Amino acid sequence: MSNNPSPKPAAIAVIVSTYKSPQLLRKTLAAYARQSDTHFSIYIADDGSGSEIKQVIDAFRAQYPIAIKHLWHADNGYRRAEIINRAIAAVHEPYILLTDADCVPLPEMIASHRAVAEQGVFIRGSRILLSEKITQQICQQSEWDVALPAWTWMQWRLRGHINRLFPLLLPLGTSSPSQKLPGIRGCHFAFWKDDMLKINGFDSSYQGWGREDSDLAARLFHAGIQRKDLRGMPVLHLWHPEASRNQLAKNDELLQTCLDEKRIRACKGIAELDAVHE
């Protein structure tokens, strides 16, 4: 086996999924505008929002030189998997960082993912949950710099405004490779576009919230792709009301079928996009 290091992606695509969350998206995009590594583009995967999201994107375009593309489909229920597939299909960059409009990146996020990108591996990142009170304060500020001093984070942790502090204190690195399914979160997930095409992207068979990210990871495992966990570079998850879990039991059944069959390709994925009626 070669000891040569895995080549790093020359450019990165950031796919940000959103649904009617203009205040949160505005804060997240502003944080991407402050990245130390600027060799990336942004693709907004919009699951049927109204004009308010387009207004946020237009304002971002007017203020910053970062390329940003808006992928949208009509609001026909929770179709996150499908709109992300449309964004993946539109991506020109070889490497993709998938996140959500409510997940604010730290200034070294893009640089960190470029540094740890590795062929045959997808990266599962962590998150820190912010309280409702802190989120409201952040959204009320016209400008918010996420590069906060350590004592602010410590105060927030002591007062219960963040759920943990440890991920912010770790040095940058990755775990050993594994094929563990627990802990997969699509809000902080990075992979090679070619690997997504190999497994046909997300499976739109999943309706409503839950398990589409686990299904994706399971099929990557079945295709021989390993998981590594990113250490020391969490996203900051802004508070919002939880989505309905009323489809979770059905989605659990779909996931178990995928695991039992050791399926690699999505039943309703990127290849089926043109057949989907909107």
C-alpha angles and dihedrals in degrees: 000000000000119000092204113124117253112262115255122233114261090214135014131214117214112205112197115190116207144170121187095324106123096154093052093043091051092057093045094050091048089056091051088053088061097054118134089218110056100180096109143089129217126229117190111211100202115192095204107306122162129244093295092081092048089053091054091049093047090051090050091050091051093051106036135043094222113120111245129180127193117219112188140170132179120281104260102148128291104338102153094137093055097048091047088053089053089052092048090051090052096049117110096184120091096228129051133201110198119202143141135255090250094057114089115201126222115238094262096049098109093040090050095051092047089052095052099038110125135176113252092022137094121201124230111199130198133234140210116219116225121208125250091250095053092044091054091050091050093049091051092056117089090213127024124182111205092199093094125171117260093248091060091056090047092051091049091051093049090050094047095248092127125035096224143003104195098087089060092054099050121099115245114274146109136253126245114281117271144157096230115146102195117096098028110151125178090206089079113023132131131193145150115271091227089059090052091052090049091058095035094246125261120352112243089196085091109090121194127002122331149051100021088109092050090048090053092051092047092054091047088054090049088052091054098258116141129218126232124182119227114231126203101013112082126167118238108241112212115217121256135151113282120257119246115278094199093119096045097102092052091046090051088058091051091051092050090051090052090051094046093049093042086225118190105183126058115248091221106022143126094314091057097050095102090054093056114101116221 
